[in-house]
Amino acid sequence: MIKKVDILGIQLDNYTVREAIMCVERYLSNNVLNTIESISLQMLIDSETNPVLKEVMSSLDLAIIGEKEIIQAAGLESMQRIRETEENDFYFEFFKRIERNKKSVFYLVTRRRKLIL
């Protein structure tokens, strides 16, 4: 399986959940601030017109593919990867590891609200 995928000039990690969690384990044992992001299709589209966003996404330590459409667009239609992405398996395993290892993380979330008028 291809481990790095270039989409719109951004390198995304095409790791299975197990492989991504192995990276997380290494990050948890070092003294460096590591960055992990789940990349959405909208983020990729926005990065085309926003060079700052593109630079930030390119500098991530682990850029997780967050939507099955990205996997399909890259021609990487592995049923395992699609299922893992749809079911957010990475985050389930990630938080289990954080709890098990009694580690602290900064978890930043943005939420868009729809206004109904």
PAGU-602918 format. One record per residue: x, y, z of N, C-alpha, C in turn; residue in three letters. Coordinates in steps of 0.001 Angstrom, whole numbers, padded with zeros to 6 digits, always signed. Layout:
<sites>
((X, Y, Z), (X, Y, Z), (X, Y, Z), 'Ala')
...
</sites>
This chain:
<sites>
((+000843, -001182, +000000), (+000000, +000000, +000000), (+000885, +001241, +000000), 'Met')
((+000478, +002238, -000737), (+001192, +003507, -000799), (+000996, +004232, +000533), 'Ile')
((+002094, +004636, +001173), (+002018, +005248, +002512), (+001875, +006760, +002478), 'Lys')
((+002370, +007400, +001436), (+002243, +008854, +001279), (+001523, +009120, -000020), 'Lys')
((+000552, +010034, +000034), (-000236, +010366, -001144), (-000164, +011869, -001342), 'Val')
((+000169, +012291, -002550), (+000196, +013715, -002869), (-001140, +014100, -003496), 'Asp')
((-001860, +014958, -002794), (-003136, +015451, -003302), (-003085, +016970, -003260), 'Ile')
((-003192, +017577, -004425), (-003142, +019035, -004575), (-001883, +019630, -003946), 'Leu')
((-000782, +018908, -004061), (+000487, +019404, -003550), (+000697, +019212, -002064), 'Gly')
((-000161, +018451, -001415), (-000039, +018200, +000020), (+000159, +016705, +000232), 'Ile')
((+001170, +016362, +001019), (+001439, +014962, +001324), (+000539, +014503, +002462), 'Gln')
((-000316, +013531, +002187), (-001177, +012944, +003208), (-000670, +011549, +003534), 'Leu')
((-000824, +011157, +004791), (-000388, +009840, +005218), (-001506, +008833, +004983), 'Asp')
((-001194, +007789, +004248), (-002171, +006748, +003959), (-001841, +005509, +004788), 'Asn')
((-001782, +005705, +006091), (-001477, +004605, +006997), (-002758, +003924, +007439), 'Tyr')
((-002653, +002627, +007713), (-003760, +001956, +008385), (-003828, +002512, +009807), 'Thr')
((-004900, +002229, +010496), (-005022, +002708, +011884), (-003870, +002173, +012719), 'Val')
((-003538, +000921, +012541), (-002445, +000324, +013317), (-001130, +001064, +013074), 'Arg')
((-000821, +001358, +011825), (+000414, +002066, +011490), (+000409, +003488, +012048), 'Glu')
((-000728, +004168, +011955), (-000832, +005532, +012481), (-000665, +005538, +014004), 'Ala')
((-001244, +004548, +014671), (-001113, +004469, +016129), (+000331, +004187, +016521), 'Ile')
((+001068, +003444, +015715), (+002493, +003230, +015991), (+003242, +004561, +015942), 'Met')
((+002876, +005427, +015001), (+003468, +006777, +014946), (+003121, +007550, +016213), 'Cys')
((+001871, +007469, +016627), (+001424, +008158, +017837), (+002214, +007668, +019048), 'Val')
((+002438, +006371, +019130), (+003227, +005816, +020245), (+004618, +006444, +020286), 'Glu')
((+005231, +006622, +019118), (+006553, +007284, +019074), (+006431, +008730, +019536), 'Arg')
((+005374, +009414, +019099), (+005176, +010812, +019493), (+004975, +010932, +021007), 'Tyr')
((+004270, +009983, +021601), (+004002, +010043, +023036), (+005258, +009818, +023874), 'Leu')
((+006267, +009212, +023276), (+007481, +008932, +024039), (+008588, +009959, +023800), 'Ser')
((+008317, +010985, +022994), (+009351, +012001, +022787), (+008982, +013291, +023529), 'Asn')
((+009863, +014247, +023499), (+009647, +015521, +024194), (+009394, +016658, +023223), 'Asn')
((+008794, +016352, +022097), (+008549, +017325, +021050), (+007040, +017492, +020884), 'Val')
((+006627, +018695, +020512), (+005218, +018920, +020205), (+004955, +018406, +018796), 'Leu')
((+004201, +017326, +018697), (+003851, +016754, +017398), (+002429, +017148, +017042), 'Asn')
((+002194, +017334, +015744), (+000874, +017754, +015289), (+000245, +016678, +014412), 'Thr')
((-001013, +016401, +014707), (-001791, +015403, +013970), (-003082, +016082, +013555), 'Ile')
((-003473, +015884, +012324), (-004695, +016515, +011819), (-005443, +015524, +010941), 'Glu')
((-006753, +015555, +011045), (-007606, +014796, +010150), (-007982, +015730, +009002), 'Ser')
((-007558, +015391, +007804), (-007737, +016265, +006648), (-009055, +015958, +005955), 'Ile')
((-009845, +016994, +005762), (-011129, +016842, +005072), (-010996, +017305, +003621), 'Ser')
((-011954, +016932, +002826), (-011981, +017354, +001432), (-012077, +018877, +001338), 'Leu')
((-012870, +019478, +002219), (-013019, +020933, +002211), (-011695, +021627, +002534), 'Gln')
((-010919, +021060, +003437), (-009615, +021635, +003766), (-008693, +021601, +002548), 'Met')
((-008730, +020507, +001800), (-007912, +020410, +000595), (-008326, +021456, -000432), 'Leu')
((-009625, +021636, -000601), (-010128, +022635, -001542), (-009723, +024027, -001086), 'Ile')
((-009884, +024322, +000203), (-009530, +025636, +000739), (-008035, +025922, +000621), 'Asp')
((-007218, +024876, +000687), (-005765, +025073, +000620), (-005312, +025555, -000757), 'Ser')
((-006149, +025360, -001759), (-005807, +025823, -003107), (-005756, +027344, -003182), 'Glu')
((-006568, +028032, -002377), (-006607, +029496, -002397), (-005995, +030119, -001143), 'Thr')
((-005611, +029293, -000180), (-005066, +029793, +001070), (-003674, +029200, +001283), 'Asn')
((-002620, +029943, +000916), (-001266, +029398, +001030), (-000844, +029109, +002471), 'Pro')
((-001389, +029837, +003434), (-001049, +029592, +004839), (-001592, +028226, +005260), 'Val')
((-002842, +027940, +004911), (-003444, +026644, +005226), (-002645, +025520, +004562), 'Leu')
((-002258, +025724, +003332), (-001489, +024712, +002612), (-000155, +024449, +003310), 'Lys')
((+000516, +025499, +003742), (+001789, +025356, +004446), (+001609, +024625, +005768), 'Glu')
((+000571, +024971, +006519), (+000314, +024315, +007798), (+000034, +022830, +007581), 'Val')
((-000807, +022518, +006594), (-001129, +021117, +006316), (+000104, +020344, +005863), 'Met')
((+000986, +020991, +005132), (+002204, +020340, +004650), (+003205, +020085, +005771), 'Ser')
((+003110, +020849, +006853), (+004081, +020712, +007935), (+003612, +019816, +009083), 'Ser')
((+002459, +019188, +008949), (+001952, +018299, +009991), (+002844, +017074, +010149), 'Leu')
((+002933, +016579, +011364), (+003680, +015341, +011592), (+002891, +014130, +011083), 'Asp')
((+001586, +014182, +011239), (+000729, +013088, +010791), (-000539, +013695, +010208), 'Leu')
((-000711, +013550, +008910), (-001884, +014085, +008206), (-002791, +012914, +007855), 'Ala')
((-003786, +012689, +008701), (-004710, +011564, +008551), (-005765, +011902, +007500), 'Ile')
((-006023, +010980, +006594), (-007104, +011168, +005631), (-008416, +011004, +006382), 'Ile')
((-009218, +012071, +006379), (-010421, +012099, +007209), (-011717, +011743, +006514), 'Gly')
((-011713, +011601, +005194), (-012947, +011299, +004469), (-012677, +010275, +003380), 'Glu')
((-013617, +009364, +003222), (-013428, +008296, +002229), (-013320, +008832, +000811), 'Lys')
((-013908, +009997, +000540), (-013852, +010577, -000797), (-012418, +010915, -001209), 'Glu')
((-011584, +011256, -000239), (-010178, +011536, -000530), (-009477, +010243, -000960), 'Ile')
((-009764, +009167, -000261), (-009186, +007864, -000611), (-009615, +007467, -002019), 'Ile')
((-010890, +007650, -002303), (-011416, +007286, -003617), (-010831, +008169, -004712), 'Gln')
((-010707, +009477, -004450), (-010163, +010402, -005452), (-008705, +010088, -005768), 'Ala')
((-007984, +009575, -004780), (-006577, +009236, -004985), (-006417, +007859, -005631), 'Ala')
((-007526, +007161, -005848), (-007470, +005836, -006459), (-006931, +004770, -005533), 'Gly')
((-007108, +004952, -004228), (-006580, +004014, -003215), (-007707, +003217, -002572), 'Leu')
((-008622, +002763, -003347), (-009853, +002191, -002817), (-009654, +000861, -002104), 'Glu')
((-008997, +000929, -000981), (-008860, -000221, -000104), (-010091, -000236, +000803), 'Ser')
((-010800, -001339, +000821), (-012007, -001426, +001648), (-011676, -001230, +003127), 'Met')
((-010515, -001732, +003547), (-010107, -001557, +004947), (-009947, -000075, +005270), 'Gln')
((-009238, +000674, +004415), (-009003, +002102, +004669), (-010311, +002888, +004632), 'Arg')
((-011196, +002545, +003710), (-012484, +003245, +003629), (-013286, +003000, +004902), 'Ile')
((-013336, +001759, +005370), (-014079, +001447, +006598), (-013471, +002166, +007802), 'Arg')
((-012143, +002112, +007911), (-011471, +002783, +009030), (-011774, +004282, +009036), 'Glu')
((-011808, +004868, +007860), (-012059, +006310, +007745), (-013510, +006634, +008082), 'Thr')
((-014428, +005870, +007531), (-015851, +006115, +007797), (-016193, +005976, +009273), 'Glu')
((-015577, +005018, +009939), (-015903, +004739, +011339), (-015003, +005468, +012331), 'Glu')
((-014129, +006346, +011833), (-013226, +007124, +012695), (-012423, +006238, +013645), 'Asn')
((-011971, +005115, +013148), (-011222, +004167, +013975), (-009950, +004767, +014561), 'Asp')
((-009300, +005652, +013805), (-008059, +006238, +014318), (-008306, +006959, +015633), 'Phe')
((-009337, +007779, +015703), (-009581, +008553, +016919), (-009979, +007667, +018090), 'Tyr')
((-010719, +006620, +017825), (-011066, +005672, +018881), (-009791, +005090, +019486), 'Phe')
((-008895, +004611, +018640), (-007633, +004030, +019111), (-006723, +005085, +019739), 'Glu')
((-006716, +006280, +019167), (-005885, +007368, +019679), (-006242, +007688, +021134), 'Phe')
((-007529, +007864, +021399), (-007934, +008211, +022759), (-007766, +007048, +023733), 'Phe')
((-007883, +005827, +023253), (-007575, +004680, +024112), (-006121, +004725, +024542), 'Lys')
((-005220, +005046, +023598), (-003785, +005105, +023904), (-003482, +006230, +024887), 'Arg')
((-004102, +007367, +024673), (-003872, +008503, +025571), (-004275, +008141, +026999), 'Ile')
((-005442, +007524, +027118), (-005926, +007127, +028442), (-005033, +006048, +029056), 'Glu')
((-004709, +005033, +028285), (-003908, +003917, +028778), (-002525, +004385, +029240), 'Arg')
((-001922, +005294, +028474), (-000579, +005780, +028796), (-000569, +006967, +029746), 'Asn')
((-001768, +007401, +030143), (-001901, +008535, +031069), (-001124, +009755, +030566), 'Lys')
((-001351, +010088, +029299), (-000689, +011217, +028663), (-001656, +012378, +028523), 'Lys')
((-001103, +013553, +028324), (-001905, +014745, +028080), (-001724, +015184, +026643), 'Ser')
((-002796, +015634, +026037), (-002741, +016146, +024678), (-003583, +017406, +024601), 'Val')
((-003266, +018241, +023633), (-004104, +019382, +023306), (-004975, +018955, +022143), 'Phe')
((-006260, +019046, +022320), (-007187, +018618, +021272), (-007979, +019843, +020841), 'Tyr')
((-007716, +020307, +019632), (-008380, +021501, +019126), (-009435, +021093, +018114), 'Leu')
((-010616, +021660, +018269), (-011729, +021303, +017404), (-012405, +022577, +016918), 'Val')
((-012794, +022562, +015666), (-013635, +023643, +015170), (-014964, +023027, +014799), 'Thr')
((-015984, +023802, +015002), (-017315, +023316, +014693), (-018047, +024412, +013968), 'Arg')
((-018581, +024070, +012835), (-019358, +025050, +012078), (-020819, +024866, +012408), 'Arg')
((-021444, +025947, +012723), (-022876, +025903, +013024), (-023656, +026426, +011851), 'Arg')
((-024740, +025772, +011576), (-025622, +026238, +010526), (-026692, +027093, +011164), 'Lys')
((-026865, +028256, +010626), (-027916, +029148, +011115), (-029161, +028950, +010285), 'Leu')
((-030253, +028762, +010953), (-031524, +028606, +010265), (-032298, +029898, +010458), 'Ile')
((-032598, +030544, +009368), (-033328, +031810, +009447), (-034783, +031619, +009103), 'Leu')
</sites>
